[in-house]
Amino acid sequence: MTRDTHDEARELIAWGEAFSDAQQAWLRAHLDECEACRHYAEAASGVVRSLRSLPLAADSRLVRATQIRVRFHASRLRETRERLWLVGMACLGVGLSATLTVPLLWRLFAWMGEWAGVSTLVWKAGFIFFFIAPALVVGVSLLARGTHLTNNGERSRQER
């Protein structure tokens, strides 16, 4: 199906100025020859002018509701930033304390293993258990209570 030149001209008029120079030149030439399309372009231009001349003011309720939503979103972003900063500082603190205490605790476990007369494998397993057990206990207890967070930051439905 071929497109009518008048339909193509009206489509370009509806687009406004958002088309290539060649299309603009073609449209100008077509409008010089076609009176119906010229009237259509003038009517469209008049509608656009009248729409632009109308003052647009938002209702005060809309403005207030928008301000409340923007403030709420800003406070959530601020809270998220603060939480991330706290998590970062906690990770830094845990990393530094682990760096400082692991060598000391390793020597302590080695000394206790020699003092108790247990094999190297036993005191090394005890050392590993000493570091892994607290994280496992906390993780399992949080999962058992259902306080883990879902992907959108809300508490899981198990707790509700």
Disulfide bonds with the S-S distance in Angstrom:
none
